[in-house]
Amino acid sequence: MCGIVGAVSTRDIVPILVQGLQRLEYRGYDSCGVAVYADGLRRARSTSRVAELLEQVRGEHIAGSTGIAHTRWATHGAPAVHNAHPHFSHGPGENAAHGPGRVALVHNGIIENHDELRAALKAKGYRFTSQTDTEVISHLIDSLYDGDIFEAVKSAVGQLHGAYAIAVFCKDEPNRVIGARYGSPLVLGVGKDENFLASDAMALAGVTDQIVYLEEGDVVDLQLGRTWIVDRAHKAVTRPVKTVHAHSGAAELGPYRHYMQKEIFEQPRAIADTLQGVESIMPELFGDGAHTVFKQIDNVLILACGTSYYSGCTAKYWLEDIARIPTQVEIASEYRYRTSVPNPRTLVVTISQSGETADTIAALKHARSLGMEHTLTICNVGTSAMVRECKLAYLTRAGVEIGVASTKAFTTQLAGLFLLTLALAQSRGHLTDAQEAEHLKAMRHLPVALAAVLALEPQLIAWAQDFTGKENALFLGRGLHYPIALEGALKLKEISYIHAEAYPAGELKHGPLALVTSEMPVVTVAPNDTLLEKLKSNMQEVRARGGVLYVLADADSRIESSEGIHVIRMPEHYGALSPLLHVVPLQLLAYHTACARGTDVDKPRNLAKSVTVE
C-alpha cells in the first residue's frame, strides 16, 4: 500500500522516480504522481496507471534533479487527481489556483489529529485543495519554515499523531530532500554523489544496493554526497548501511496470463526453496537462541491479518495436536484494542508476507509492552521491519509476490509453520526420531505432490464456468481444513467479487443452511480424515435443500459424482500436510472464475498488496 520514492542527484531523476513507482505497483494503488524542482515546483498526477503518468511527464517535459513520487491507496478523500500526492503547500497570500507554494510532500500512513491541525492552519490563512490528511502536513511544514526545511520537518513531526513516512522538499532549497518515519517504513538509499528515499528497497533495485533502514522517529536529510540522520530525540545517529540485492517486481510473465496464475504455478519451486537446507529438525532453524526460548515457553500466540491469519489458524491445529502446546490465534488489528491476559512464557508468532503489515507490527509491539518478550516471525522479506522487530525468524522463500491475492506466500507460510510445529514438538519431547523422519520425508515430497495438484487445472476451469454467473457461494471444511475453506472463500471474493463465506461444516444447521438453494454453490473440502463421515452427513443436508456441491475429495474417500455433486479427486491423501494441497484447487477456482468474469485479477479493486496503514 502506498509507495514513496525520492531522490537528490545531479542528473534528471524523473525516470528513476517513475521506475521506482512501477516496481511498487504490485502493492496496489488508485492514483500516482511525481513532483520535481525545476526553477520552482512542477508536478504531474494521475488516477490511472504509472504508465499513463510517464506519458504525462514526457508530454509536459517534466525533468529535474530533486524530486519525490508516490502511489496512493485512498484513505482520506476519494481517488481523484486533487487528492493524489505529491501535495503542495498554499500559504497565506498564495492563490492555490494559480500555482504552488514552496513545499512539496508525499506521505504514507494516517494522521489522526489532522482535523484539529487543519482548523489551526485555516485560521492562519492556509488554503486546502484536497480532502486528505496529507495536505495538512505540507501546510504545517510550510508554517514552521524559517529557511531550513530539515528544522521545519523536525518541528512538524512532533505535532503529528498517527503513522507516517514522508518525503519533503522545498523550492527555496534545491538539491535537498527530507524524510521522516514513524509507524510506516522508509529506507535511505546511498549512491555516489546522489541519495534516495523509498518506502521499500525494491523501488531502488538497479539504482543502489546500499540501504539504510530508518528507525522509528528518525528524520533524514538528503543532499548531494551527504546524508544526516537524527532520532526521535533529535540526536545525531549513525544507522548501519546494508547491502541489499532487491529483486525488481517487474518479473516476466512468461506463458501466464496474470501474475497470480504464475505465482500459483510457482508453488512447488517456492516450497522447495523454503525447505532448502532443512536436513533435520532443530530449534536453530529459527535463529540463535531459539533452543533456550523454546524451553522457556508454555503457550503460543499467533498474530496476523488476512491470508496470513488463516495460515495461523491452520497452524493452531498442528501446534496443539503435534507439539501439544496451547495456541491462540488473534487478528492483529483486534488484538491490541482489547484487554487480554498476558503470559511472559508466551511465544508471540507474527506472520506476514511483506513484513511491513502495520496492524501486525503494532500488535507485536503491544504484546511486548505487556511483557511478552519471546518473539518469532514467519516472513517472506528478510530485510523487513517484522524481521528486525522479532528475536527469532524463519524466512520463507516465496520470492516476489506481485498478485494482490496471496498464493505462494500462503503455502510457504504453512511450510514454515509446520517446521515450527515440529521444532516445538521436539523441544517438548513429543517428537520421536521416527516421527521426525516421516514428517521430513512428507515435506520433501510436497513439490511433487503440488505439481500433481496443479495438473487438475482443466477441471477447475470447468467448475469456474459454473461460478461465473453466481453472486454468492459457501465454502465448507472441518477441523484442519476449516481455515482452508476460509482462505478459499477469501480468494473468490478478493478477485472475482463474488460474495463468499466459509463455515465449519457442522455449523450448517445453525444458520447458513437457510441460504442454500440451487443458486448457491457449496464448495466442500473433503479429505479422507477422521471427520469425513461427519462431513458426508453435512453434504447430504445441502443436497436435501437443492444445493449444488463442488467437492475436493481424496481418491479413497468414496464420494462419487452424481446429480448436484461435482467431484474432483485429489492425487493423494497427505495427512497433516493436506491443507497445503487442498488450498491450491481453491486458488485456481478463484483465478479462473475471475478471468471468466473479466475482473482485474492482479490488482483487484479497493485492495492493496502491502497494508502499511491501520
VEXDREN-2710 file (C-alpha; in Angstrom, 1 decimal):
% VEXDREN-2710
k/r/px/py/pz
1/MET/0.0/0.0/0.0
2/CYS/1.3/3.5/-0.9
3/GLY/4.7/3.8/-2.4
4/ILE/7.3/6.5/-1.9
5/VAL/10.4/7.3/-4.0
6/GLY/12.6/10.4/-3.6
7/ALA/16.0/11.5/-4.9
8/VAL/18.6/14.2/-4.9
9/SER/21.1/13.9/-7.8
10/THR/23.0/15.9/-10.4
11/ARG/21.1/14.1/-13.2
12/ASP/17.4/14.0/-14.2
13/ILE/15.8/11.7/-11.7
14/VAL/12.3/11.6/-13.1
15/PRO/13.0/8.2/-14.9
16/ILE/14.3/6.8/-11.6
17/LEU/11.3/8.1/-9.7
18/VAL/8.8/6.6/-12.2
19/GLN/10.7/3.3/-12.4
20/GLY/10.6/3.1/-8.7
21/LEU/6.8/3.6/-8.7
22/GLN/6.5/0.8/-11.3
23/ARG/8.4/-1.6/-9.1
24/LEU/5.9/-0.8/-6.3
25/GLU/2.8/-1.2/-8.5
26/TYR/2.2/-4.7/-7.3
27/ARG/1.2/-3.3/-3.9
28/GLY/-1.9/-1.8/-5.3
29/TYR/-2.9/1.9/-5.7
30/ASP/-5.6/4.2/-7.1
31/SER/-3.6/7.3/-8.0
32/CYS/0.0/8.3/-8.6
33/GLY/2.2/11.4/-9.0
34/VAL/5.6/12.9/-9.2
35/ALA/7.0/16.4/-8.3
36/VAL/10.4/17.9/-9.1
37/TYR/12.3/21.1/-8.6
38/ALA/12.8/22.9/-11.9
39/ASP/13.1/26.6/-11.2
40/GLY/10.2/26.1/-8.9
41/LEU/7.8/23.2/-8.2
42/ARG/6.4/21.1/-11.0
43/ARG/4.2/18.0/-10.8
44/ALA/2.1/15.5/-12.7
45/ARG/-0.7/13.4/-11.1
46/SER/-2.9/10.7/-12.4
47/THR/-5.7/8.4/-11.3
48/SER/-4.6/5.9/-14.0
49/ARG/-1.6/3.6/-14.0
50/VAL/2.0/4.7/-13.6
51/ALA/2.5/4.1/-17.4
52/GLU/0.0/6.9/-18.0
53/LEU/1.8/9.1/-15.5
54/LEU/5.0/8.5/-17.5
55/GLU/3.3/9.6/-20.7
56/GLN/2.1/12.7/-19.0
57/VAL/5.6/13.5/-17.6
58/ARG/7.1/13.1/-21.1
59/GLY/4.3/15.2/-22.7
60/GLU/4.8/18.1/-20.3
61/HIS/8.6/17.8/-20.4
62/ILE/8.9/17.5/-16.6
63/ALA/12.5/16.9/-15.5
64/GLY/14.6/17.8/-12.5
65/SER/17.4/16.6/-10.3
66/THR/15.5/16.8/-7.0
67/GLY/12.1/15.2/-6.6
68/ILE/9.6/12.9/-5.0
69/ALA/7.0/10.4/-6.3
70/HIS/4.1/8.4/-4.9
71/THR/1.5/5.8/-5.5
72/ARG/-1.6/6.3/-3.3
73/TRP/-4.3/4.0/-1.9
74/ALA/-7.1/6.2/-0.9
75/THR/-8.0/6.6/2.8
76/HIS/-9.0/10.3/3.4
77/GLY/-10.6/11.6/0.2
78/ALA/-11.7/9.7/-2.9
79/PRO/-9.3/8.5/-5.6
80/ALA/-9.2/11.8/-7.5
81/VAL/-6.4/13.9/-9.1
82/HIS/-6.8/16.7/-6.5
83/ASN/-6.3/14.1/-3.7
84/ALA/-3.3/12.5/-5.3
85/HIS/0.2/13.1/-4.0
86/PRO/2.5/15.0/-4.1
87/HIS/0.8/17.8/-2.3
88/PHE/2.0/21.4/-2.4
89/SER/1.6/24.0/0.4
90/HIS/-0.6/27.0/-0.2
91/GLY/0.2/29.6/2.4
92/PRO/-1.4/32.9/3.4
93/GLY/-1.5/35.3/0.5
94/GLU/-0.8/32.5/-2.1
95/ASN/-3.6/31.6/-4.6
96/ALA/-3.8/27.8/-4.7
97/ALA/-5.5/28.0/-8.1
98/HIS/-2.6/29.9/-9.6
99/GLY/0.4/27.8/-8.7
100/PRO/2.1/26.1/-5.8
101/GLY/3.6/27.4/-2.6
102/ARG/7.1/26.3/-1.6
103/VAL/6.8/22.8/0.0
104/ALA/6.1/19.5/-1.9
105/LEU/5.3/16.4/0.1
106/VAL/4.3/12.7/-0.2
107/HIS/3.1/10.6/2.7
108/ASN/2.3/7.1/3.7
109/GLY/0.2/6.5/6.8
110/ILE/-2.7/8.2/8.6
111/ILE/-2.5/11.4/10.6
112/GLU/-5.1/11.0/13.4
113/ASN/-5.1/14.7/14.5
114/HIS/-5.5/16.1/11.0
115/ASP/-8.8/17.8/11.8
116/GLU/-7.5/20.0/14.6
117/LEU/-4.3/20.8/12.6
118/ARG/-6.4/21.7/9.6
119/ALA/-8.6/24.1/11.7
120/ALA/-5.5/25.8/13.1
121/LEU/-3.9/26.2/9.7
122/LYS/-7.0/27.5/8.1
123/ALA/-7.1/30.1/10.8
124/LYS/-3.6/31.2/9.7
125/GLY/-4.8/31.6/6.2
126/TYR/-3.7/28.3/4.6
127/ARG/-5.9/27.1/1.7
128/PHE/-6.8/23.4/1.2
129/THR/-7.4/21.9/-2.2
130/SER/-7.9/18.2/-1.1
131/GLN/-9.7/16.1/1.5
132/THR/-6.5/14.3/2.5
133/ASP/-4.8/14.3/5.9
134/THR/-1.6/14.6/3.9
135/GLU/-2.1/18.1/2.8
136/VAL/-2.2/19.2/6.4
137/ILE/1.4/18.1/6.8
138/SER/2.6/20.1/3.8
139/HIS/0.9/23.3/5.2
140/LEU/2.2/22.6/8.7
141/ILE/5.8/22.3/7.5
142/ASP/5.4/25.5/5.5
143/SER/4.1/27.3/8.6
144/LEU/7.2/26.3/10.5
145/TYR/9.7/27.0/7.7
146/ASP/12.3/29.6/8.6
147/GLY/15.0/29.0/6.0
148/ASP/15.8/25.4/6.9
149/ILE/13.5/22.6/5.7
150/PHE/15.2/20.0/7.9
151/GLU/14.4/22.0/11.0
152/ALA/10.8/22.6/9.8
153/VAL/10.2/18.9/9.3
154/LYS/11.7/18.1/12.7
155/SER/9.3/20.6/14.4
156/ALA/6.3/19.4/12.3
157/VAL/6.5/15.7/13.0
158/GLY/6.5/16.4/16.8
159/GLN/2.9/17.7/16.3
160/LEU/1.7/14.7/14.3
161/HIS/-0.3/11.9/15.9
162/GLY/-0.6/8.6/14.0
163/ALA/1.6/6.8/11.5
164/TYR/3.7/8.4/8.8
165/ALA/6.5/8.1/6.3
166/ILE/7.1/11.3/4.5
167/ALA/9.4/12.8/1.8
168/VAL/9.6/16.5/1.5
169/PHE/11.4/19.2/-0.5
170/CYS/11.3/23.0/-0.6
171/LYS/11.7/25.1/-3.7
172/ASP/13.9/27.6/-1.7
173/GLU/16.5/24.8/-1.1
174/PRO/17.2/22.8/-4.2
175/ASN/19.2/19.6/-4.0
176/ARG/17.7/18.7/-0.6
177/VAL/15.0/16.1/0.3
178/ILE/13.9/15.4/3.9
179/GLY/12.4/12.1/5.0
180/ALA/10.8/11.1/8.3
181/ARG/9.1/8.0/9.6
182/TYR/7.0/6.7/12.5
183/GLY/5.0/3.6/12.2
184/SER/5.4/3.3/8.4
185/PRO/8.6/2.0/6.6
186/LEU/11.1/4.3/4.9
187/VAL/14.6/3.5/3.7
188/LEU/17.6/5.6/2.6
189/GLY/19.5/4.6/-0.5
190/VAL/23.1/5.7/-0.6
191/GLY/24.6/6.4/-4.0
192/LYS/27.7/8.2/-5.4
193/ASP/27.0/12.0/-5.3
194/GLU/23.3/11.2/-5.1
195/ASN/20.9/9.8/-2.5
196/PHE/17.5/8.3/-2.5
197/LEU/14.4/7.6/-0.3
198/ALA/11.9/4.8/-0.7
199/SER/9.2/3.0/1.2
200/ASP/10.7/-0.3/0.0
201/ALA/14.3/-1.2/-1.1
202/MET/12.7/-2.9/-4.1
203/ALA/11.9/0.6/-5.6
204/LEU/15.7/1.3/-5.7
205/ALA/16.7/-2.0/-7.4
206/GLY/19.3/-1.3/-10.0
207/VAL/19.9/2.2/-8.7
208/THR/21.7/1.4/-5.5
209/ASP/22.1/-1.6/-3.3
210/GLN/23.4/0.4/-0.3
211/ILE/20.4/0.6/2.0
212/VAL/19.9/2.2/5.4
213/TYR/16.7/1.1/7.3
214/LEU/15.5/4.2/9.2
215/GLU/14.1/3.5/12.7
216/GLU/11.0/4.8/14.4
217/GLY/11.2/8.6/14.8
218/ASP/14.1/9.1/12.5
219/VAL/14.4/12.3/10.4
220/VAL/16.9/12.2/7.5
221/ASP/18.4/15.0/5.4
222/LEU/19.5/14.0/1.9
223/GLN/21.8/16.3/0.0
224/LEU/24.3/15.7/-2.8
225/GLY/27.0/13.3/-1.5
226/ARG/25.8/13.7/2.1
227/THR/23.1/12.4/4.5
228/TRP/22.3/13.3/8.0
229/ILE/20.0/11.4/10.4
230/VAL/18.6/12.3/13.8
231/ASP/16.5/10.1/16.0
232/ARG/13.2/11.0/17.7
233/ALA/15.1/12.9/20.4
234/HIS/16.7/14.9/17.6
235/LYS/20.2/13.5/18.4
236/ALA/22.5/12.8/15.5
237/VAL/22.8/9.0/14.9
238/THR/24.5/6.6/12.5
239/ARG/22.4/3.8/11.1
240/PRO/24.2/0.8/9.5
241/VAL/24.4/0.6/5.7
242/LYS/23.4/-2.8/4.4
243/THR/24.0/-4.3/1.0
244/VAL/20.6/-5.4/-0.2
245/HIS/20.2/-7.1/-3.5
246/ALA/16.5/-6.3/-4.0
247/HIS/14.6/-8.0/-6.8
248/SER/12.6/-5.9/-9.2
249/GLY/8.8/-6.5/-9.1
250/ALA/8.8/-6.4/-12.9
251/ALA/9.1/-10.1/-13.3
252/GLU/8.4/-11.7/-16.7
253/LEU/5.0/-13.3/-17.0
254/GLY/6.3/-15.9/-19.4
255/PRO/3.4/-18.1/-20.7
256/TYR/1.0/-17.0/-18.0
257/ARG/-1.9/-14.6/-18.4
258/HIS/-1.5/-13.0/-15.0
259/TYR/1.0/-12.8/-12.1
260/MET/-1.5/-14.6/-9.9
261/GLN/-1.6/-17.6/-12.2
262/LYS/2.2/-17.6/-12.5
263/GLU/2.5/-17.5/-8.7
264/ILE/0.1/-20.4/-8.2
265/PHE/2.3/-22.5/-10.5
266/GLU/5.5/-21.3/-8.8
267/GLN/4.4/-23.0/-5.5
268/PRO/6.3/-26.3/-6.0
269/ARG/9.5/-24.3/-6.5
270/ALA/8.7/-21.9/-3.6
271/ILE/8.1/-24.7/-1.2
272/ALA/11.3/-26.5/-2.3
273/ASP/13.2/-23.2/-1.8
274/THR/11.6/-22.6/1.6
275/LEU/12.7/-26.1/2.8
276/GLN/16.1/-25.9/1.2
277/GLY/18.8/-26.9/3.7
278/VAL/16.4/-28.4/6.2
279/GLU/18.1/-31.7/6.9
280/SER/16.8/-32.2/10.4
281/ILE/14.5/-30.6/12.9
282/MET/16.2/-28.3/15.3
283/PRO/15.3/-25.1/17.1
284/GLU/18.2/-23.3/15.5
285/LEU/16.3/-23.2/12.2
286/PHE/14.6/-20.2/13.7
287/GLY/17.7/-18.4/14.9
288/ASP/20.4/-18.3/17.6
289/GLY/18.9/-18.7/21.0
290/ALA/15.8/-20.5/19.8
291/HIS/16.6/-23.6/21.8
292/THR/16.6/-21.5/25.1
293/VAL/13.4/-19.7/24.1
294/PHE/11.5/-22.9/23.2
295/LYS/12.4/-24.3/26.7
296/GLN/11.0/-21.2/28.4
297/ILE/7.6/-21.0/26.8
298/ASP/4.3/-22.9/27.6
299/ASN/2.0/-21.4/25.0
300/VAL/1.9/-19.7/21.6
301/LEU/0.1/-16.5/20.5
302/ILE/-0.1/-16.0/16.7
303/LEU/-0.8/-12.5/15.4
304/ALA/-1.6/-11.9/11.7
305/CYS/-4.1/-10.4/9.2
306/GLY/-6.0/-11.7/6.2
307/THR/-4.5/-14.7/4.4
308/SER/-1.7/-14.8/7.0
309/TYR/-4.3/-15.1/9.7
310/TYR/-5.7/-18.2/8.0
311/SER/-2.3/-19.8/7.9
312/GLY/-2.1/-19.1/11.6
313/CYS/-5.5/-20.8/12.2
314/THR/-4.2/-23.8/10.3
315/ALA/-1.0/-23.9/12.4
316/LYS/-3.1/-23.9/15.6
317/TYR/-4.3/-27.4/14.8
318/TRP/-0.8/-28.6/14.2
319/LEU/0.7/-27.0/17.3
320/GLU/-1.9/-28.4/19.6
321/ASP/-2.1/-31.8/18.0
322/ILE/1.6/-32.5/17.3
323/ALA/3.5/-30.2/19.7
324/ARG/0.8/-30.3/22.4
325/ILE/1.2/-26.6/23.2
326/PRO/-1.8/-24.4/23.8
327/THR/-2.2/-21.9/20.9
328/GLN/-4.2/-18.8/20.4
329/VAL/-4.6/-17.0/17.1
330/GLU/-5.6/-13.4/17.0
331/ILE/-6.5/-11.0/14.2
332/ALA/-3.7/-8.4/14.7
333/SER/-6.0/-5.3/14.2
334/GLU/-8.3/-6.6/17.0
335/TYR/-5.7/-7.9/19.5
336/ARG/-4.2/-4.6/20.7
337/TYR/-7.6/-2.9/21.2
338/ARG/-8.9/-5.4/23.7
339/THR/-8.0/-6.3/27.3
340/SER/-6.1/-9.6/27.2
341/VAL/-4.3/-11.7/29.9
342/PRO/-0.5/-11.6/29.2
343/ASN/1.7/-14.5/30.0
344/PRO/5.5/-13.9/29.9
345/ARG/6.0/-17.5/28.9
346/THR/4.3/-17.0/25.6
347/LEU/5.9/-17.3/22.2
348/VAL/4.5/-14.5/20.2
349/VAL/4.5/-15.5/16.5
350/THR/3.8/-12.9/13.8
351/ILE/3.1/-13.9/10.2
352/SER/3.4/-11.5/7.2
353/GLN/4.3/-11.8/3.6
354/SER/5.8/-8.3/3.4
355/GLY/6.9/-7.9/7.0
356/GLU/5.6/-4.4/6.9
357/THR/1.9/-5.0/7.8
358/ALA/1.1/-2.1/10.1
359/ASP/-1.6/-3.8/12.2
360/THR/0.7/-6.8/12.8
361/ILE/3.7/-4.7/13.8
362/ALA/1.5/-2.7/16.1
363/ALA/0.1/-5.9/17.7
364/LEU/3.6/-7.3/18.2
365/LYS/4.7/-4.1/19.9
366/HIS/1.6/-4.2/22.1
367/ALA/2.4/-7.8/23.1
368/ARG/5.9/-6.8/24.0
369/SER/4.6/-3.9/26.1
370/LEU/2.6/-6.5/28.1
371/GLY/5.9/-8.3/29.0
372/MET/5.8/-11.0/26.3
373/GLU/9.4/-10.8/25.0
374/HIS/9.7/-14.1/23.2
375/THR/9.0/-13.2/19.6
376/LEU/9.3/-15.0/16.3
377/THR/8.2/-14.2/12.8
378/ILE/7.4/-16.2/9.7
379/CYS/8.1/-13.7/6.9
380/ASN/9.0/-13.6/3.2
381/VAL/11.2/-10.5/3.3
382/GLY/14.4/-10.8/5.3
383/THR/15.1/-7.0/5.4
384/SER/11.6/-6.1/6.7
385/ALA/10.6/-4.3/9.9
386/MET/9.0/-7.5/11.2
387/VAL/12.2/-9.5/11.0
388/ARG/14.1/-6.6/12.7
389/GLU/11.5/-6.4/15.4
390/CYS/11.4/-10.1/16.3
391/LYS/14.2/-12.0/18.1
392/LEU/13.7/-15.1/16.0
393/ALA/12.6/-15.6/12.4
394/TYR/12.0/-18.2/9.7
395/LEU/12.3/-16.7/6.2
396/THR/10.1/-18.2/3.6
397/ARG/11.5/-18.1/0.1
398/ALA/8.4/-17.5/-2.0
399/GLY/10.1/-14.8/-4.0
400/VAL/8.4/-11.6/-5.0
401/GLU/4.6/-12.0/-5.0
402/ILE/3.1/-9.4/-7.3
403/GLY/-0.6/-10.5/-7.4
404/VAL/-2.5/-8.8/-4.6
405/ALA/-4.3/-12.1/-3.7
406/SER/-1.7/-14.1/-1.9
407/THR/-1.0/-17.7/-3.1
408/LYS/2.6/-18.9/-2.8
409/ALA/3.2/-16.7/0.2
410/PHE/0.4/-18.6/2.0
411/THR/1.7/-22.1/1.2
412/THR/5.2/-21.2/2.1
413/GLN/4.0/-19.7/5.4
414/LEU/2.3/-23.1/6.1
415/ALA/5.6/-24.9/5.4
416/GLY/7.4/-22.6/7.8
417/LEU/4.7/-23.0/10.5
418/PHE/4.8/-26.8/10.1
419/LEU/8.6/-26.7/10.7
420/LEU/8.0/-24.6/13.8
421/THR/5.4/-27.2/15.0
422/LEU/8.0/-29.9/14.6
423/ALA/10.7/-27.9/16.3
424/LEU/8.5/-27.2/19.3
425/ALA/7.3/-30.8/19.5
426/GLN/10.9/-31.9/19.6
427/SER/11.8/-29.4/22.2
428/ARG/8.8/-30.5/24.4
429/GLY/9.6/-34.2/24.0
430/HIS/6.7/-35.0/21.7
431/LEU/8.6/-35.9/18.5
432/THR/10.4/-39.2/18.1
433/ASP/13.2/-39.8/15.6
434/ALA/10.9/-42.0/13.5
435/GLN/8.2/-39.3/13.5
436/GLU/10.7/-36.6/12.5
437/ALA/11.9/-38.8/9.6
438/GLU/8.4/-39.4/8.5
439/HIS/7.4/-35.7/8.6
440/LEU/10.6/-34.6/6.8
441/LYS/10.0/-37.2/4.1
442/ALA/6.5/-35.9/3.5
443/MET/7.7/-32.3/3.4
444/ARG/10.4/-33.1/0.8
445/HIS/7.7/-34.8/-1.3
446/LEU/5.5/-31.6/-1.2
447/PRO/6.8/-30.1/-4.5
448/VAL/6.0/-33.3/-6.4
449/ALA/2.6/-33.5/-4.8
450/LEU/1.8/-29.9/-5.5
451/ALA/2.7/-30.4/-9.2
452/ALA/0.2/-33.2/-9.4
453/VAL/-2.5/-31.0/-7.9
454/LEU/-1.7/-28.2/-10.4
455/ALA/-2.4/-30.7/-13.2
456/LEU/-6.1/-30.6/-12.1
457/GLU/-6.4/-27.1/-13.6
458/PRO/-8.6/-28.1/-16.6
459/GLN/-11.2/-29.5/-14.2
460/LEU/-11.1/-26.3/-12.1
461/ILE/-11.7/-24.3/-15.3
462/ALA/-14.9/-26.3/-15.9
463/TRP/-16.0/-25.5/-12.3
464/ALA/-15.2/-21.8/-12.8
465/GLN/-17.7/-21.7/-15.7
466/ASP/-20.5/-22.7/-13.3
467/PHE/-19.4/-20.0/-10.9
468/THR/-19.2/-17.1/-13.4
469/GLY/-22.9/-16.2/-13.2
470/LYS/-23.2/-16.6/-9.4
471/GLU/-23.1/-13.9/-6.8
472/ASN/-22.8/-16.0/-3.7
473/ALA/-21.0/-19.1/-2.6
474/LEU/-20.5/-21.2/0.5
475/PHE/-17.2/-23.0/1.4
476/LEU/-17.2/-25.8/3.9
477/GLY/-14.4/-27.6/5.8
478/ARG/-13.9/-29.4/9.1
479/GLY/-11.1/-29.5/11.5
480/LEU/-7.7/-28.7/10.0
481/HIS/-9.4/-27.8/6.7
482/TYR/-11.8/-25.2/8.0
483/PRO/-9.2/-22.5/7.7
484/ILE/-8.6/-23.7/4.1
485/ALA/-12.3/-23.2/3.4
486/LEU/-11.9/-19.6/4.8
487/GLU/-8.9/-19.0/2.6
488/GLY/-10.8/-20.3/-0.5
489/ALA/-13.7/-18.0/0.2
490/LEU/-11.4/-15.1/0.7
491/LYS/-9.7/-15.8/-2.7
492/LEU/-13.0/-15.9/-4.5
493/LYS/-14.3/-12.7/-3.1
494/GLU/-11.0/-10.8/-3.5
495/ILE/-10.6/-11.3/-7.2
496/SER/-14.0/-12.3/-8.7
497/TYR/-16.1/-10.1/-6.4
498/ILE/-18.5/-13.0/-5.7
499/HIS/-19.7/-12.8/-2.1
500/ALA/-18.3/-16.0/-0.4
501/GLU/-18.5/-17.2/3.1
502/ALA/-16.8/-20.2/4.8
503/TYR/-18.1/-22.3/7.7
504/PRO/-17.2/-25.4/9.7
505/ALA/-19.5/-27.9/8.0
506/GLY/-21.1/-28.8/11.4
507/GLU/-22.4/-25.2/11.6
508/LEU/-24.6/-25.5/8.6
509/LYS/-27.7/-26.4/10.5
510/HIS/-27.1/-23.5/12.9
511/GLY/-28.0/-20.8/10.3
512/PRO/-26.2/-20.9/7.0
513/LEU/-28.4/-23.7/5.7
514/ALA/-31.1/-21.1/5.3
515/LEU/-29.2/-19.7/2.4
516/VAL/-28.8/-22.9/0.4
517/THR/-30.6/-23.0/-2.9
518/SER/-29.7/-24.3/-6.4
519/GLU/-28.2/-20.8/-7.0
520/MET/-25.8/-21.1/-4.1
521/PRO/-22.8/-23.3/-5.0
522/VAL/-21.3/-25.1/-2.0
523/VAL/-17.6/-25.9/-2.2
524/THR/-16.5/-28.7/0.2
525/VAL/-13.0/-29.6/1.2
526/ALA/-13.3/-33.3/1.9
527/PRO/-10.0/-35.1/2.7
528/ASN/-10.2/-38.7/3.9
529/ASP/-9.6/-38.0/7.6
530/THR/-11.4/-38.8/10.8
531/LEU/-14.1/-36.2/10.1
532/LEU/-15.0/-37.5/6.7
533/GLU/-18.2/-39.4/7.7
534/LYS/-19.4/-36.3/9.6
535/LEU/-18.7/-34.2/6.5
536/LYS/-20.7/-36.6/4.3
537/SER/-23.7/-36.0/6.5
538/ASN/-23.3/-32.3/6.2
539/MET/-23.1/-32.7/2.4
540/GLN/-26.4/-34.6/2.4
541/GLU/-28.0/-31.7/4.3
542/VAL/-27.0/-29.4/1.4
543/ARG/-28.4/-31.8/-1.3
544/ALA/-31.7/-32.2/0.6
545/ARG/-32.2/-28.5/0.2
546/GLY/-31.4/-28.4/-3.6
547/GLY/-27.9/-27.1/-3.1
548/VAL/-25.2/-28.0/-5.6
549/LEU/-21.9/-29.4/-4.2
550/TYR/-18.4/-28.9/-5.6
551/VAL/-16.2/-31.4/-3.7
552/LEU/-12.5/-31.7/-3.4
553/ALA/-12.1/-35.3/-2.3
554/ASP/-9.2/-37.7/-1.8
555/ALA/-9.1/-40.7/-4.1
556/ASP/-10.2/-43.1/-1.4
557/SER/-13.0/-41.0/0.2
558/ARG/-15.8/-42.9/-1.7
559/ILE/-17.5/-39.7/-2.8
560/GLU/-18.9/-40.1/-6.3
561/SER/-20.1/-37.5/-8.8
562/SER/-23.8/-37.5/-9.3
563/GLU/-26.7/-35.1/-10.0
564/GLY/-25.9/-31.9/-8.0
565/ILE/-22.5/-33.3/-6.8
566/HIS/-19.3/-32.4/-8.8
567/VAL/-16.2/-34.2/-7.5
568/ILE/-12.5/-33.5/-8.2
569/ARG/-10.3/-36.2/-6.9
570/MET/-7.0/-35.1/-5.3
571/PRO/-4.0/-37.2/-6.4
572/GLU/-3.2/-38.5/-2.9
573/HIS/-4.1/-38.1/0.8
574/TYR/-1.4/-36.1/2.6
575/GLY/-2.2/-36.4/6.3
576/ALA/-1.2/-33.4/8.4
577/LEU/0.1/-31.5/5.4
578/SER/-3.1/-31.9/3.4
579/PRO/-4.0/-28.2/3.8
580/LEU/-1.1/-27.2/1.5
581/LEU/-2.5/-29.4/-1.3
582/HIS/-6.2/-28.6/-0.8
583/VAL/-5.8/-24.9/-1.0
584/VAL/-4.3/-24.9/-4.5
585/PRO/-7.5/-26.0/-6.3
586/LEU/-9.3/-23.2/-4.4
587/GLN/-6.8/-20.7/-5.7
588/LEU/-7.3/-22.0/-9.3
589/LEU/-11.1/-21.9/-8.9
590/ALA/-11.0/-18.2/-7.8
591/TYR/-8.5/-17.3/-10.5
592/HIS/-10.4/-18.9/-13.4
593/THR/-13.7/-17.5/-12.1
594/ALA/-12.2/-14.0/-12.0
595/CYS/-10.8/-14.5/-15.6
596/ALA/-14.2/-15.6/-16.8
597/ARG/-15.9/-12.5/-15.2
598/GLY/-13.3/-10.2/-16.7
599/THR/-12.0/-8.6/-13.4
600/ASP/-8.6/-7.2/-12.8
601/VAL/-7.0/-10.3/-11.4
602/ASP/-3.7/-9.0/-10.2
603/LYS/-5.0/-5.6/-8.9
604/PRO/-8.5/-6.1/-7.6
605/ARG/-10.5/-3.0/-6.8
606/ASN/-10.1/-1.3/-3.4
607/LEU/-7.3/-3.7/-2.3
608/ALA/-3.5/-3.2/-1.8
609/LYS/-0.7/-5.8/-1.5
610/SER/1.1/-4.4/1.5
611/VAL/-1.2/-2.8/4.1
612/THR/1.1/-0.3/5.8
613/VAL/-1.6/1.8/7.4
614/GLU/-4.1/0.8/10.1
END
